Amino acid sequence: MPSRDKDSYCIQSVENALDVLEALCDEDEDVRISRLSEKLQMNKTSVFRLLATFESRGYVERKDDSGKYRLGLSAYEIGQKLLSRMGLLRQAHPVMERFVRDCDETLYLAVQRDREVLFLDMVDTSQQVKIVSLVGKRFPLQRTAPGQLLLALTPDSVSTTGDETLPPAKAELIRKNGYVLETGGLGEGICCLATPLFESGGKLNGSLCLVGPDFRLTKERIETDLLPKLKETSAIISSKLGFHNPYLSRQI
């Protein structure tokens, strides 16, 4: 039997339904059908019928007073089941909690999703001044510290054209240092420090990201306290994921 491209098996109606659901996920607020129709270049009747189907299964909820839609509890439930089965989260979260208890700064776990970085999990700080949660948010790889780290350490994982590459000198520096520090990629005045997570065989699994206001994450504090502790935390999680390298903490 001749091989077929994966796209040749796709069902257009299912793709349209998933497009609507993903577009709804990307919205920070409840949204009208007209907004989704415009965003997806899909007629309103089709969008309405798909939303009605999702609503009947609990994946979407409609506010009767405004006619706006938002994700429903079924979507949340299936997402939580997926996260609970991910070995990366099970291994990483308790170690992340230990780091935050020690440093009292917000720590994220980020992974690559296609040509973007997805902030998957977070342990928050108790500080009064904190950054709005980034869990579930996606950003272009080159824009953020974890994205730049993923690009530099897995250069063949995305296209080598356009804005999806790093300057060779910068990529080499990241590989040498084993971390990325940047300010402004997640918003004005927001500092992000990222270190890699490896699994068995040395495969890059994701990134730990320390995120906070730049007035608190000073260069001196990062170099003398936060970076060494973040490297150590990354080494512990990587070890739990099966990457046994006694020199890991020195390398990253």
N, C-alpha and C positions, 0 to 999 in steps of 0.2 A: 504494500500500500504506500503510495507516495506521501512524503511528509508534507504537512500543510502549515502555513504560517499561523501563529496563535490567533492573530486578528481575524482570520477567516472563520473561526468558530463563534465569533461574537454575535449576539442577538441584539439588533438595534434598539428594540423596545426596552430591553433590560439596561442597555447602556444609557438610554434617555432617562430611565428611572433613577439610575445611580447618579447621573449628572445632576438631577434635581436635588437628590439627597445630599450630595457633596456640596452643592451650592448653598444649601440651607445651613450646612455645617460651617461654612466659611463666614456666614453673617453673624455679627456680634449682637444683633438685636432681632426681634421678631420682624418678619418680612412679608410683604404683600405678593400676591401672584404676579402683578405687573412688574415688580422688581426682578423676580426670578425669570420671567418671560424675556425681559430685556437683556438680562445678564447672559442667558443661555441661547438667545436667538431662537426661542421656541414659542409657538403660538400659545395663547393663554388657556385655550380649551385643553390642550394636551397637558400643560402644567397642572391645571386644576384636577384633571382625572388622575394623574399620578399622585398628587398630594392627597386626594381623597382615598386612594388605595392605601397609601402609607398610613393615613389617619385611622383607617379601619383596623389596621394591625398594631396601632399604638406607636409607630415609629415617628409620627408627626402629630402635633397638637395644633388646633385652631382656636384662636381667641374669638369668641362670638361677638364681643363688643366692637372689635376693630377689624375682624376678617383677616388678621395677620397669622402667620404660621411660625412654628418653632419646632425643634426636635422634641420627640416624646420619650417617655420612660423606656419603651422597648429598645430604642437606639442606645440609651444610656446603659441598659442592662446588658445588651450584647457586647458593648464596648468594655464594660467592667469584666465580663467573663473572659474576653480575649486578653485583657491586661493581666488578669489573675493567673493565666496559664503561661505567661511569658517568663521564661527562666531568667532573662536579664533583669526584669523588674523585681522578681522575688529575691534575687541575690543582691541587687544593688540597693534597694530601698533602706534596709536596716543599717547598712554602712553609711549611706547618705545621712540618715538621721543622726548618727554618731558625729559626723563631721559638723552638722549644723548645731548640735548641742555644744560643741567645742568652740566654734567660730562665730556662731550666731549671724550667719549670712545665708541668703537663699541659694540653694543648690538644685540644679536641674539635671535630668538625664535627657540627652538629645540623640536622635538617630537620623540617618539619611532616608529620605523618601523621594525616590526619583531624583529630580534636580533641586530638591529643597531639603532643608533641615527641619525636623519635627521635634518640638519640645514635648516629650512624652510623659515625664513625671517630675514632681517637685517636692522638696521639703522646705518649708518657708521659715523665714527668720521671725524672731519676736520683736525686732526693732520697730519703732514707731514709723519711721520713714522706710517704705518698701516699694518695690516695683509691682505694678499690676501683673497678675498671674499670666504666664505665657504658655501654660499647659494647653496642648492642642493647637497651638499656633505654628504656622510654617513660614519660613523665610528663605529667600534665595541663598544657596550655599555660600557664594562669595561675600555676602553681606555680613555674616556673623562669624564670631570666633569658632564655634563648633563646626560650622560649614567650611570655613577655610582649613581647619584641621583635617576634616574628612577629605577635602580636595587634595591637600598636600600629601596625605598618607595613602590615599587610594586614587592616584591620578588617572587611572583607566576606568574609573567607575562611572564617569559621565562623559558627555561629548567634549571634544577638545576644541570646540569652536565658540566664538562669541564671548559672552561674559561669564562663561562657566569654567574659565581657567584662571590660574594665578600666575603672576609674573614668575619666571623660573627662579630668580634670586629669592623672592619671598617664599616660594614653596620649599626651596632648599633650606632656608633659615628655619622654617617651621619644622621640617624633618630633623634638623640638627637640635633644636631646642626641645621639641616634643610637646609644645604647648602653644596656645595663641592668646594674646591679650589685645583686646580692641575696645574702643569707646565710641559710641554713637551709632553702631550698626543696628541696635535694638531700640534706639530712640535717643533723643538728646539728653546728655548727662548720665547715660546708662553704661556702666562698665561690665565687660564680660570676659572671664578667664576660663579657658577650656583645655582639658587634658583628655587623652584617648583612653578607651576601654578596649581590651583585646580578649579574644576567646581562644579556645584550643586551636593549636596550629598557627597562632600569631595573627589570625584574621581580625581586622578591625571591626568591633561590634557597635560602637557608638562613642559618645563623649559625655564627660561630666562638665557642667558649666556653672561657674560661680557668677551670679548676676546681682548687681547692686548699684547704688548711686556712686558716681565717681568721687564725690567729696569724702565718702567713707572708705572706698577702696583705693587708698593712696598707693603710690609706687613703692614706698618703703614698707608699708604693711603687707603688700602683695609679695614682695621679694623675701621678706624676713619671716613671714608667718603663713599667709594664705597659700601661696604656691607650693611650698614644701608639703603642707598638710593635704592639699588637693592631689598632688602627685602620689602621696602615700595612700590616699583613699582610692584613687584609680588603680593602684597596684593591688590593693586588697580585693577589690571587686573583680579585677582581671584574673586573679588567682582563683577566686570562687567560680569563675566561668571556665576554668581549665587551662589558663595560660600560666604555666609554671616556669617562671624565669627569675632566678634570685637577684638578677641585676636590673629588674624592671624599674624599681624606684629611682635608680640612677639614670636610666635611659629616658624616663619620662618626667 
